[in-house]
Amino acid sequence: MPPAATPKRTKDAGQNRESWRRGLAPAAAAVARVAAPLLKKRGLAEARIITDWRAIVGASVAERSAPERLLRGRAAQGVGGESGGTLRLRVAGVWALEFQHMAPALIARINGYFGYPAVARIQFIQAPLPAAKRAPTPPAPLTPAAEARLAAMTANIADPELRERVMALGRALERRAARVSKVGSAARKPV
């Protein structure tokens, strides 16, 4: 019998005490347990500072900065043994001076987000930000002749949802064929 999906209480036959049988656990919990030592080794003990950066500081600040590392321990402690770490923050070119002025507010927002003094100071690195992922461009429409050919091929499908999905597959295959033929013809041209 496979293990239960949720924790259940079972009574031991010979004893009166209850025991717990553990079921399936969420994958996120296992990933967090495995990733924590690796992130800590790289100085990212609080990985949420990277994943939730936009939610912590807002869209305009997040567009101009990216957290690199959160240093903790004796090296990060300031005068008087502050408990927070040092956040290494990459800032886009001309915004570095503005971010230095905003540092106390940023520290307050970060610490307020985590609910404890996670950051005591910010070390700014003036450097280009990592390239943002661009949204894929929408595919170009097919020629009217190709659309008519696909419509004729799918006319006998009674289910409208299935017909539309087959049409979408046909459009994707037509675009791929056009792209492959373009690359192939460019490679065959004499120089």
N, C-alpha and C positions, 0 to 999 in steps of 0.2 A: 504494500500500500504506500503511495507516495506521501511525503510529508505535507502537513496541512499548510494552507496559504496564510493562515493567521495563527497567532499564539493561542494555545488551548490549555486549559487546566485539566490535569488527569490525576486521579487518586491512585496511589500505589496500592496494590492488592494487600500486602502484608502490613502496611503502616497507615497512619491517619494523616500524614503530611501531604501537602499538595506539591506537585512538581510542574514546571513549565516546559512545554515542548515548543521549540522555536520553529517558525515557518519560514517562508521566503521573505527576504529583506529587500528593500528597494535598491536598485543598482547604484543610485546616487550616493548612498551611504558607503557602499564598498569602494566606489571611486574616490570619495573624499578621504577614506582611511588610507588608501594606497598612495594618493597624490600628496597628502600632507607632508610626509618626510621629504619628498622630492622638492616641493615648493619651499619648505623651510630651509633646505640646503642652499637654494638659490636666493634666499633672502625674501621670499614671498610668503612669509608665515601667515599672513592674512590675504589669501588669494582673492577674496571678495573685493579688495580695493581695486583690483584690475578689472574684474568682471562687472562690477557695479559702478565703475568710475563715473559714467554719465549720470546715473541716479544720485550719486553722492554730491557732485559739484555742479550739475546742471549742464545743459547742452552747449552753451557758449564757451564755458571753461574747458569742457571735454574736447571740443574741436581744436583747441589751441595747446593742449597738453596731454601727456600720457605718463602714468606712473610706471617706473622701471623696477624699483626695489624698495623694500621696507626693511631697513637694518635694525636689528634688535641686539640686546645684550650690552656688555660693558663698553664696546666700541661706540654704541649709539647713545649711551647715557651721557647726559650733560652734567653741568655743575650741580651738585646736590643729589646726584643719583636719580634723575627723572625716570619714571617708569615707561614713558612712551619711546617709540623708536624714531628713526630718521627716515623720512620718505624721500627717495631720489625721484624727482619729477622732471621729465623731459618737456621743455617748453619751446614752442616755435619761435624762432628768431626775435622779432621786434617786441614780442610780448613778455620777455623775461623781466624787464623792469616793472611792468604792470603787475606781474605775478608776485614779485617781491613785496609790493605794497599790499597785495591781497593775502599774503601768507597767514596772518593771524585768523582771518575769516575762513580760509581753507582748512586750517588745522581744527578750528571749532566745528566746521561742517563734518569733517571726517570723523572726529571723535564723537560728535553727536550721532552720527550714523551707526557707529559700532557700539556706542553706549559705554565706552571706557576710553581712557587716554591711550589710544593706539599710536598716535603720532605726536611727538613733542616738538619736532622742527622739520622743516622742508629744505632739502638741498636741491637747488635748481640747476639743471643742465640745459644750456642753450644749444639746441641741435635740431635738425629737421625731424619731424614726426614720422613715424612709420606710415607708409602709404595706406590710405583707407581703401577698403574693398569697394569696388564700384559695382553698382547694380548691373546685371546683364542687360544689354540692349534688346529691345523687342525684335523678334524675327521679322524679316521683310516679307510682305505679302507675296503669294504665288501669282503667277501669270493667270489671266482668265482661262486660258486653254487648259492649264494644269488643274485649276479648280473644277472646271467642267468635267474633265476626265475622272477626277476623284468622285464627283457627285454621281456620275454615271455608274461607277464601280460599286458605290454604296447604296444605290437606289433600292435594291431588293431587301435591305435590312429593315425589318419592321419596327424594332425598338428604337425610338429616337435618341435615347442616351447612348446606346451602343453604336448607332450610326455616327453620332458626333465624335465619339472616342476613336472610331476607326478612321474618320476623316482627319482628326488631329494627328493620328499616327501616320497617315498618308502624307499630310503636309510636312511633317518632320522628315520623312524619308525623301520627299521631293527636294527639300532644302539641303539635306545632306548630299544627295546625288548631284545637285547643282554646285555645291561647294567642292566636292571631290573632283568633278569635271573641270572646274575652274583651276584648281591646283595642278591637275594632270596636264591641262593644255598649256599652262605657264611653264611647266617643267620641260615640255617637248619642244618649245620654240627654240630655233637656233639663235645663237648669240652673234 
